Amino acid sequence: MKKTLTLLFVTLLLTVAGMQAQTGDLPRSTPAQQGMSTLAVKQFVDSLLALPATEIHHVMVVRHGHVVAEVHPAPFRAEDTHTLYSASKTFVALAVGLAIADNRLRLDDRVAAIMHDHLPDTVSDELAQMTVAHLLTMSSGITPDWHLRNATVDWTDTWLAKPVKAPGEHLLYDSMATYLLSAMVQRVMGKTVLQLLEERLLAPMHITEAEWELSPEGICTGGWGLRIQAESLAKVGLLMLQRGQWDGRQLVPEQWIDQMTERHINVDNASSQAPTDGNQGYGYQLWRCKWPTAYRMDGAYGQYVVVDPATDMVVVILGLSRHGHDELGCIWRQLMPAVDSSDKDVRGAERKLAATCTQAALPLPQGKRRSTRLANADFKLQSNSEDIDLIKVTESGQQMAMRLYFRDGHDETIAIGHGQWTYSHLTGVPPYSIVCRNRFAGLRHNFVAAAAYAWTTATTLTVQLHYVNWISAMTLVFDTTASTVTLTNNYGQPQIIPCAIVKQ
């Protein structure tokens, strides 16, 4: 009896541990065990990490259901969530499929019929003809207005009041079309897209770390704003690869996955252009790839989940890049040739890949630990994009800290390491390229900054910040000779900010 109780207790502990675990759920393997060249996989990772003007935050390669390579360059970690930008859109399409499966929605349902209380006084024939399918394929007929979401809190009314031209004829990529899908799913299902997905997909797949920004209307933003972990994205890619099946359960109808991943509309003039990953056509809230059998979730600054049924592979890449589809090119050039090939020295190749993945890191500021001419000072900043009013820099023993005072009244204290990343939990929010009403609403605001510093000269201090469970970064260069702070975030040009300096 005692032995039985002990066994039950151990089983319970393992079960609880499994319920709490969020990373490490997918089985791990080696490329060779899944029929791939390990050296070619290493070359793929090396190519990604070497891309210019690109930060790689997370990479996962999955073949035959097994993770064969993953890298989370320091200071990023496997458990960190990441914002997806437009890669969020595919999750809305999955939610639409669930609503259709429940007979709450149809592809030919008219937007005007479902959102009848948000219509303008005069409804044009074109608006009356707009359907769910038109929104899914980005062919609403409404010219995108990327300023709308910051100009008003009445997103639905304002978007539906815009002129509509012949729905279904042209691909007009518009995040607000996805927002309308999110609003329609919420209306017919009585819960937000995230709540629906949590209940029907995420919970059965053991995805517990997911959150979505909310609009001023209390609706998941849909076209952007989902925050989730890299391994969870790999799971969703596998769900689609398996045509909606997970662990023996059909979570999404396989016919819906087939429909989502078909090419439904072409990019204008694509036939007269050289093939690229941007002109291969659009499915339901996802893109077809230049690699003919692959499709992908695709978000700004390089958020990708690539699914290729022909090779039974899923590739997740998250990071921050200004170079379009360079990361995808690495998949086609380095990774795809790895499929169904082998290496002469498998063990040696595995050691090299493991070293690359475990040692990958974003660059640390280079310079001295201490300054003999400046140790502690206050920097009173003039106007800047981050609304920082004052920065207090302090050194004490082997520790350095930076306290930022913002013009809205709140402040943050960030510990900074030399030659290593030091992590701090924030009370505020990081830089964000999307400017809209209510941004960050719906998120738990549990942001973490990893920071490192170096004195590049006796009077010049460089601090690098990475917001590791978001996406953005910020570099601060304090020049006490010029009395300036140069602030650079990922989304714009460096700002040279004059400041008054007072030594503490």
N, C-alpha and C positions, 0 to 999 in steps of 0.2 A: 504493500500500500504506500509506504514511504517513498519507494522508488518510483511508483506511478505518479505521486504528487510532485516529486522533483522533476520528472519528465514533463508533466503538464506545465509546471512553473517555467521551465526553460523554454518550452514551446510558446507560452504566453509572452515571455520576454522577446523572443525572436519575432513574434507576430507584431508586437508593439513597435519594435525597432523597425520592422519592415513598413509599418504604417507611417512612421515618422520620416523614413528615408525619402528623399526626393531625387537625389542623384544616385547613379550606380544601379538603377533598376534593370536596364537592358543588359543582356549577357555580353561579356567582353571576350574577344578572341584576337587572333593575330591575322594579318593579311594573308599569310601563307595558308593558314587553316581554312580560309574562305576563298581560296583560289586566286589570290592577288600577289603581285610582286611587291614585296616590302620596300625595296629600294625606290620603286616608282612612287609608292605612297609617300615615302620620305621626300622625294623630289617635289611632290605636290605641296606638302606642308612647307618645305623650304621656299618654294616659289611664292606662296601666299605671304609668308613672313617677309619676303624681300621686296614686295610691291612698293613702289614709291608713293609717298603721301597717303599711306594706308595704315591704319591700326587694325590688326586682327585681334579680336577679343575672345572668340570661341570658334572651334572647328570640331566637327564630329563626322566621321565617315562610317557608314553602316552598310554592311553587305550580308545578305542571307540572314537578316535579323540580328546580326552581331556587330557591336562597335569594334572596328578593327584599328581605328586611330582616333585620338582626340587630343586637342591642345587648347589650353586656356592660359595664354601668355600672362605672366605676372605684370601687374597686380591683380588681373582678373582671375576668378576662381570658378570651379565647376558649379558651385551652388548659387552664383550670382544670377539674378534675373537680368533681362535686357529688354529695352523697348524696341518694337519691331517696325515702326512706321507702317508702310503699306503692306508689309507681309501679314499684317493683321487681317487684311481683306479676305483671305482664304478661309479664315475661321468663320466669318459672316456667311460665306457660301455654304459651309458645313451646317450652320444653324438653319439656313434657308432649306436645305435638304431635309433636316429633321422636321421642320414645319410642314413641308410638302408630304413627308411620310405620314404625318398625323392628320392629313387632309385639312389642315388649317390654311394652306396657301397653295397656289398653283402658279406655274410659269406664265400663264396667260392672264392672270389676275391683273386688273387695271389699277395702277397706282392711285388714280383719282377716286376709285371706289373705296379703297381701303383707307386712304388718308383724306376722306371727304371733308372733314372739318378743318383742314388746313389749306383748302383751295382758294385761289384768288376769286374776286367777284365774277370775272369772266374767264371761263375755261375754254381754251382753244381746242380745236379738233386734235391737234398734235399732242397736247397734254392729256386729252381724254384717251388717246391711243397708247400712251406709255404703259408698259407692263413690267412685271417682275423680271422677265427675261431681258428686257432692255437694260435694266439696272445691273443685272448680273454681268452683262457683256459690255458695259461701259458705252452703251449706244443710246443714251436717254434723249439725245437731241438738244440738250442744254449745254451751252458753252461754259466750260469750267470757270469758276470765280474763286480763286484761292484766298481772297480777302474776306469772303462772306462770313466765315466763322469767327472773325474778330470784329466785324462791323455790326453784328446784331446778336441778340440772344435767341431770336425766333428763327432758328436755322431752317426748320421744315417749311414754314410759311414763306420765308424769303426765297428759298430755292425753288419751290413750286410756282412762285409768281414770276420766275424768269421766262423769257421767250424760249419756245421749244421748236426745233426744226426736225421734222421727219424722223421720229425714233426708229432705230434699227439700221440706219444707213451708214453711219460713220462711228468709228471708235473715238470717243472723246473722254480720255482718262480723267476721272473726277472722283475724288474721295467723298464728296457729298452724295454721289449716287450710292456709294456703299453705306453711308450714314442713313439714307432713306431706307435701304434694305434692313438695317439694324432697327430702325423705328417701326417698320412694318412687322418684323418678327416679334418685337416686343408687344405690339398691339394685338396680334392674333394669338400669341402664346401666353400672354399675361405675365411675362418675366423678361428680364433683359437677355440679350444674346449670351452674355457671360454666364448668367444663372442657368440658362438652358444648356449651354455646353458643359458647365460644371456637373450638372445632374446626369446628362446623357452620355457625355464623352469623357470629360476630364477625370471624374471620379472613378469610373471603371478602368481607366488607363493609369490610375495612380498618379495623376498630375494635380498637386495640391497648391503649387505656387504660381498662381495666375491672377492678374488683375487688369482692369481695363478703365481707361479714362472715361468720364461721363460728361455729356454735353450740358449746357444750361437747361436743357429740357429733360434731363435725367435719363438720357439714352446713351448706351455705349457708343462711342464715337465711330466705331465700325471701320472706317477707312484708315485708321491709325490708332495708336494708344494702347495696344495690348502689350503687357509686360510679362515675360515668361522666361523659363530657363532653356538653355540650349538642348539638354537631353529631352525635355518635354517636346521641343520642336522635332527632334529625331523620332520620338514616338508618333507624333501626328503624321510625319512623313511616312512612317511605316504603316500607319492605319490606312493611308491613301494607297500606298503600294499594295497593301493586302485587300484593296477594294472594300474598305469599310469594316473589315473584320479585325477583332482584337481578342486574343486569348479564347478563341472558340465562339465568340459572340459577334453577331452582326450589328455593330453600333450604328452604322450608316448604311442605307441601302446601296448595294454594289452598283446598281444602275445609276445612282446619283453621282458616285465617284466617277463613273465612266463619262457621264455628261459634263461634270465639272472640268475634266481634263481634256476634253475635245477642243479643237479650234472652232470657235463659233463666229468669230469676226476677224477680219484681216486689218492690219495697219494700212492706211491709205498709201498708195504708191509703193507698197512693199515689193511687188513683183518686178519693179524696175530698179531695185536697189540690191546691193550685195547682201547676202544673208548675215544678220546679226542677231544677238539675243533680244533685241528690242523690236524686231519686225517679223517675228514668226507667228504672230497672231495671239488672240486672247481667248481663254475659255470662260469659265464662270469664276471670276475673281482670282485668276492666276494666269501666268504667261506660259506659252510654249517656248522651248529653247532651240537654239541653233543646232544642238545635238538632237537629231530628229525624233528620238523616242522619249525625250525627257521633257518635263514641265517643272514649273517652280513657283513658290511663293517669293515675292520680290518686294523689298522695302528700301526706302531711301538710305543712302550712305552705306549700302552693301549688306542688307539683311536678306539672306537667301536660305531657302530649303529646296533643294533640287531632288526630284524623284525621277528615277529612270527604271521603268519596269523591265527593259531589255536586259539590263545587267543586275537587276534585283538590288539596287543600291539607293541609299539616301545620303545626301551630303548637306550638312548644316554649316553655314558660315555666317558669323555675326561680327560686326566691327564698325569701323568708321572710315569711309573712303570717299574721295571726290572723283574717282576715276571710273565711274560707270560700272561696266561689267568685266573689269580686269580679273576679278576673282573667279568669275565663271570660266574665263579663258583658261585659267589654271586647271580647272576640272577637265576640260576637253583635251588640253595638251598633255598634262602630266598624269592625271588620275585615270582617265578612261583607258589609256594604254596599259595600265597595271592589271586590268581585268583579264583573268584566265592566262596569266603569265607567271613565271617563277624566277627565283634567284639561285645562283650557284651556292652562295654562302648564306643560307637562311638565318642562322643564328647571328652572324655578324651584321646582317641587315637589320634584324630585330633590335640589336643593341644600338645601332645608329639611329633608328627611328625613335626608340625610347628616349635616347639622349636629347634628340631634337624636341620631342614633345614635352619632356619634363623640364628642360632648361630654357624654354622659350620665354622671353621677357621683353616688355617694352623698355625703351632706353631710360636710364636714370640720369638726372643732371650730373654733370661731371665737374668736379672742383673740390676745394678744401672744405673741411668740416666747420672751421671757425674763421672769423674775421678779427684781426687785431685792431681794426679801426672802427668797427661798428658791431655792436653786440645786440643792443635792444633799442628799438626806435618805433615811433608812431608815424604813419604815413597818412596824411589827410588828402584824399583824392578829390580832384575835380570831377565833373560829370563823366559817366561811363556807362556802357551797355548793361553792366551787371548791377548797377545802382549801389556800388560799394562806396560808403562814405569815408570809412577809416579802417586802416589795417594796423594792428599792433603785432610786431614781430619780437619774440622774446627767446632768449637762450638761457638755459639754466643747466649747468653741468653738461651732460651728454645729450640733453633734450632740447629740441627747438619746437616752438608752437607759433601759430599764426591765428590771430583773432580778427575776424572780419565783421565789421559793423555796417549794416545795410541801411539805406535811407527809409525803409519801411519800419525801422525800429528793432528788428531782430538781429541777432548776432550768432556767429558760429566760431567755435574754437577747434582748430584742426592741428593735430600732432603731425610733425614732419620728421621723416627719417633721413639720415645721410647714408648713402650707399645701400639703402633698403627702403621698401615701402612700409609706411605706417598707416593704419586704418583708423578712421574716426566716424562715428555715427553722427548724422546731421539732423538738425531740426527743421531746416528749410529745404529748398529744392535746388537742383543743379541747373546749369544752362540748358536751353531747349530751343531748337530752331523753329518749332511750330509756335506761331503766335495766334492764339485764339481765346475766346472767352471761356473761362472755367478750366483752363488747362491745368493739369495735375489733379483735378477733382476725380474722386473715385480711387485714387491710389493711396497706399498706406503711408507714404512719405517717410519710409524707413531707409533713406538714402545713405550710402556709405561712400566716403572719399578716401582714396589711397594717395598719400602725399610723400614726396621726397624733395630734398633740396641740395644745393651746393653753392658755395661762394666761388664764382668764376673769377673774380678778382677780389681785392681787399674791400672794395666798396660796391660790388655788384653781386646780388643774391638772386639765384634762379630757383623758383619753386614750381614743381610739376604736380598737378592734381588730376586724378582719374576718378570719375564717379562710377564705381565698378559695377553697381547693380542698376545702372541706367544705360548710358552710352557715351556721354560727353566728357570732355577734358578741358582743363584750363591751365595755361602757363602764365606765371607772373615773374617778371624780371624787375627787381628793385635796383635802380641806378641812383646811388646817393650823391654822385658827382653832378649828374644832370638834373637831379630832383624830379625824377619821373618814375612811374611804374608802367611797364609795357604789359598789357593784358591781351592774351590771345586765347580765344576758345575755338572749338572746332568749326564754327559756323560762319566766321567772318575774318576780316583782315585784322592784323595786330593794331591795338589802340595804344598810342603813347600818351599817357595821362599825366599831366603836370601834378605835382603834389608838394605839400609842405611837410617837411621832415623835422620831427622833434625827438631828440635822443632822450630816452627814459632815464 
